[in-house]
Amino acid sequence: MTDTTTHSEGSQPIAFKAETRQLLNILIHSLYTEREIFLRELISNASDSLVRLNFEMLTNRDVKDPELPLEIRIIGDAEKGTLTIKDTGIGMTAEELAENLGTIARSGAKAFMTAAAESKENLSDIIGQFGVGFYSAFMVAESIRVTSRSYKPDAEAAVWISTGEDSFTVEPATKAERGTEVEIKLKEDAIDFARDYQLREIIRKHSDFIGFPIYFGEDAEQVNRQTALWRQSPREVKEEEYNEFYKQLTLDAEPPLARAHMVVDAPAQMYALLFVPASLERLVFSPRHEAGLKLYSRKILIQEYCKDLLPEYLGFIQGVVDSEDLPLNVSRESIQSNRIMSQLKKLVTNKVIDTLKSLAKDKPEEFTKFTRQFNQLIKQGVAVEQDDVETLYPLLRFHTTTHPQEWSSLDDIVGRMKPGQDSLYYILGEDDRSITNSPHLDPYRKQQVEVMIMTDPMDSFMLLKLRKYQDHELLNVASTKTDLPKLTEAEAAEKEPEKADESDLSDLIEQIKETLGERVTDVRVTNRLSDSPARLVDPDGAPDQSIQRVYRFLNKEFTAPKKVLEINPHHAIITRLNDLDGDDPLCSPIIEQIYENALLIEGIHPDPASMIGRIQTIMEKALK
């Protein structure tokens, strides 16, 4: 290091907390084959320090060395076995050195170790998320000295020293300029990390797009491209450059599903580079641990996580937005009310939606991957979007009764409508397997009419908005108000079952009412059922099923309406039950079981295990 360090007399070592010692043990031993990532982490820390100073200087020029260039310098000395990373960033006081580098509260060591134990990802891909990246230097270090001087004009320099074992010291130091120097005394088997060729390769791989220049030595050339990739013409950027930029931004080893590169002059001047991740789960371990895009004004980062550029349901989008029209000193509060921001949000949102539509059209297999990860968020968008909600409809995908293994768009389903069919049909339920056996589907199965399967909790919220697609109304097959699809001539020519005379079943209906009591509001015959003995429907005047489910998911005070039990007069169970003598001991348990079977298939049975005793009783009596 260029500057000398002064040790104060009587300086006492400060013990690392137990968790920090455990962390160091993990990093030193478990990540041996991925040791190069320590340099990525130290450069990232230096870049963060420069960003913080840059932001500070937007409103405060009373800083030390205000004219000092914002840069990173890396000095390797293989003969001495040392590597130094210097920045001219915000710097630290002695207290901040001890707090940031020595205590568990700020290091996030415990959280990292929990993630390390549970995660299937490489630890090198998640280390930066928890603020413990600095400690990775101990994978290659015999000892580390961090000398820093704060941007505050009156602050004194200090040095933090540790061998990575049990303790560290913080002492006064001499350092003329603002910023931080990390000097590593390399282990014997890590000397190559002080050689130029190795350093160049690591920087190219991990830090090529850092927004500040990285130099070798005191006067050597710049080694990173420092390219504001989003400000280049899309025709000039190669595929691998986009993917490398995305990887450095997110640490996601899997390429994005899609990207959008925007250069816009009106109604607002803007550059943007946006990415659609391949997996929602991978974002959990991204160093970008909050939703939001990086917001720049004239290539200066003014907000690391800007949540005002996209609606919440598109918060998974990764990338950067840069505008010449935003003032450098724009605050969080003024961002939210800034007219330019509303224009940028509309431009970015429309571009993301158009990009997803193009992905669906041009790469349907890739869009299927997107659907598996993000379909619920698109439904959320339909539920909450106030303007132009129809633009999201083409992105929705559903399983259906006729295509249960595929993801079908609304256009796909409209294209498969039967002749004479005017409406689109859906059924709500708890899971795909039980819903396919629902008695509500009997007439639709019989006529081979496609029904959308909706088991996602967000479906009920979505249906509050999605009432019609094109000219086709969406109807719930469980509603008694839903008309059956019109029969074709061939279907109409087939012999329909004769309508049952309800009087033939009057005694059975009365017995069912007496057995079930106040659990149902009515019992009646229906001709809608063919394969099922009975079904439960809402009484007239009850709230729509989707509204009932919304209340339930929101834990709102709401008493679900008691159901009407409709029975199928042509089903063998009902006809034989009608033939039994009313005093037969099988009547009551069979009626109870018919009712509870209907509860179960509706997903509203409070205690399915309670049926076991009755089922065994019915089996015993049947076997006799």
Order of alpha helices (4+ residues) and beta strands (2+ residues): beta-alpha-alpha-beta-beta-alpha-alpha-alpha-alpha-beta-beta-beta-beta-alpha-beta-alpha-beta-beta-beta-beta-beta-alpha-alpha-alpha-beta-alpha-beta-alpha-alpha-beta-alpha-beta-beta-alpha-alpha-beta-beta-alpha-beta-alpha-alpha-alpha
